[in-house]
Amino acid sequence: MALNNFMTDTTTRARLRAALEGFSTRKVALKAGEAWALDDGAIIHKSRGFFSVVGARFDGAPDAVLLYQPQSAIAGLLGKMDDSGAGFLLQTRVEPGLVNGAQLAPTVQSTLANYLRVHGGHPTPHIDYFTTYKADAVPHCESAQFDLGERYLMKVKRSAVIEVSPDLPAEGTLVWVSAAELRLAVLESYYLDMDLRALLALAPWTATGTGFCIEPASPAIRKSLRETIRPDVVGQILASLDGSSRFRGFVPVKALENWKWNEWGLFEKDPVDGYSVEFFETQTTSREVTSWVQPLVNSHSPGRVVLFLRKNMGIVEVLVRTSHERGFPKGAAVCASYLRYPGRPAGGVEERFDGQTASFRILARTEECDEGGRFFQDTNSYEVIEVGGGTAPVDGVWVSVAELKFLLGQSQVSSIQLRAISSMLLGVEI
């Protein structure tokens, strides 16, 4: 088998710094003739591609300003096995909304408009592995997955992990990173983007250290990965997903009672959802095009995502719950133990455990950005917290790591925040 050395952590970080050369982003006012405009009641791109900013009406929930992207995006990860073990081909990706400007991202993270080059930019490297037959491709994971249900309307993206020949070179902004390096990287802030974290949670995990897989660091988590899946537990969770969307139609954004429009964007009159939509100009030398203006969601406070974990008779279990969000195509999804979107008022989470004997120990904590191509520095704390004692909230279900992996792999079942924070289980020690 051919040997393709993986990038060291130091070299990968140097690539990220190099990608930021010539990068800048700033708020701007929308001008006549720009690629984006308020037209037909929504903020749209002149190509009618990419995404739109729309007003939406719902049954039993307030009207909202959401991103609408009916063209399915691809989040795709290529991996390989060589003499050093498993590894993945990642982008050093610059985005206007990232806190640090650049992060490691999947091999392909692209809308239909991007990879069809509607903007006239450079081709998307290795897109053919996800759109046509390739003799050296071995698909391992393939599913349709929800995006942020309180920020996107009806968005489902194709998520795929494909094993390829170890001879495939890393060119341009791409780097080969080993599974061992990524196991450390999942515990670091602002290093891996949200789509990459979600794909690492979908990728094959192993309890034995063999094959095209990622091996969790903790022996206890590896043991839980070997547990038999309980049909009654998984069935209970799947039955809680009611399968009905609350969406009832579009509303012109100027007709939304709590929103106002000007050349700088859309703004709430009273802070309800806690975000605005503003225009930003980006300059960079490392993307498909070198300069553009686009709208970004800009939340006014950080969010929080928590995954509670416990040991039950030596088996690691995590607490998941079903949550209804306005933008979910099926109305509900399996979500993390606790979720507060950026912009929403802060609230407690640990006190939801009934009982004076509950104890809490933070096993891992990072700070993360929502996807930087749609959101401007919308940050969340990701926390994996071990719970001892107490009674869990009635809206939660404890599942083994094997059951969690099963749920994550199903199409249109899990939220992107649950997939993203689950990647941290690869690195935590318990």
Secondary structure, 3 states (H helix, E strand, C coil): CCCCCCCCHHHHHHHHHHHCCCCEEEECCCCCCCCEEEECCEEEECCCCCCEEEEEEECCEEEEEEEECCCCCEEEEEEEEECCEEEEEEEEEECCCCCCCEEEECCEEECHHHHCCCCCCCCCCCCHHHHCCCCCCEEEEEEEEECCCCCEECCEEEEEEEECCCCCCCCCCEEEEEHHHHHHHCCCCCCECHHHHHHHHHCCECCCCCCCCECCCCHHHHHHHCCCCCHHHHHHHHHCCCCCCCEEEEECHHHCCCEEEECCEEEECCCCCCEEEEEEEEECCCCCCCEEEEEEEEECCCEEEEEEEEEECCEEEEEEEEEECCCCCCCEEEECCEEECCCCCCCCCHHHCECCCCEEEEEEEEEEECCCCCECCCEEEEEEEEEECCECCCCEEEEEHHHHHHHHHCCCCECHHHHHHHHHHHCCCC
